[in-house]
Amino acid sequence: MSLRILQFGASGQLSREMLARAGGAAQVTALSRAEVDLADADAVARAIGEAGEIDLVVNAAAYTAVDRAESEPDLAYAINGRAPAAMARACKARNTPLVHISTDMVFSGAKAGPYVETDPVGPLMVYGASKLAGEDAVLHLHDRALVIRVSWLFSAFGQNFLQLMLRLAASQPVLKVVDDQRARPTASADVAAFILAQGPRLAAAPAGAPEWGLLHFANQGVATRVEMAQAIFELAWPGRPAPPMEPVPTSALNLPARRALNAELDCTRLAEVFGVAPRPWREPLAEAVAALPAAKDAA
């Protein structure tokens, strides 16, 4: 029998990668914003409580407008904090495991090296603080919950840095790209593949099993935003020079939300618990670039 997954999110990059990769091994029922308003905690809980037979709930939806969250904190906390709490309560009531996606932005970036799951948190902006509230609620309210922190997600679908660079290159003579932020760019496709592959194991794991708790998932290799942009154009514009780029510090962009300069995630626990070592980020980036025309047609 196929694994039955109830997924919050239908149009975002991770949501669409989950749907694209589900195949016969998993049946994913994706709830869109039109079907469930994530700002309505009661509606979120009701969607789980009234669902048919399900083996796993995945929260792949979030308020992701990092800068706009500074002026919309109530909405950010409703979607990123209170909605996951409602999911955790409803999943606990059904004894159904929950996978919740979080972010590297729960950290301040002050650490010199990569962050492990047990490092102190310290978000610099409303978005990161709202995601941290969701993490805390999920882990406190449900003993069969896995919170996966990801970093610099990219995909042929949705809105992300890959899409942004290609769009700006079509309209701006010189691209200003920050050179003082670093992280491990991560393919939404690889996160989706991990969740789907581990789904049966998670569905069977009891409370107290090592699978539950916090987990970092990021592709191998550290990059700055400039280095990632250069790789994007090498792949997307073969045989053509990259557009002129001006490396700038993050502070030069005067963004409403502060960014952590170091967002590198350590994935040792991923290997120890699940035996998974993500591939280097340039490999799935090449796949995402190659998939852009098909993704555009499907939009």
Sequence and secondary structure as in RCSB ss.txt:
>XXXX:A:sequence
MSLRILQFGASGQLSREMLARAGGAAQVTALSRAEVDLADADAVARAIGEAGEIDLVVNAAAYTAVDRAESEPDL
AYAINGRAPAAMARACKARNTPLVHISTDMVFSGAKAGPYVETDPVGPLMVYGASKLAGEDAVLHLHDRALVIRV
SWLFSAFGQNFLQLMLRLAASQPVLKVVDDQRARPTASADVAAFILAQGPRLAAAPAGAPEWGLLHFANQGVATR
VEMAQAIFELAWPGRPAPPMEPVPTSALNLPARRALNAELDCTRLAEVFGVAPRPWREPLAEAVAALPAAKDAA
>XXXX:A:secstr
  EEEEEE SSSHHHHHHHHH TTTEEEEEE TTTS TT HHHHHHHHHT  S SEEEE      TTGGGT HHH
HHIIIIIHHHHHHHHHHHHT  EEEEEEGGGS S  SS B TTS    SSHHHHHHHHHHHHHHHH SSEEEEEE
 SEE SSSSSHHHHHHHHHTT SSEEEESS EE  EEHHHHHHHHHHHHHHHHH  TT TTSEEEE   BS EEH
HHHHHHHHHHHSTTS    EEEE GGGG  SS   SB  B  HHHHHHH     BTHHHHHHHHHHHHHHHHH 
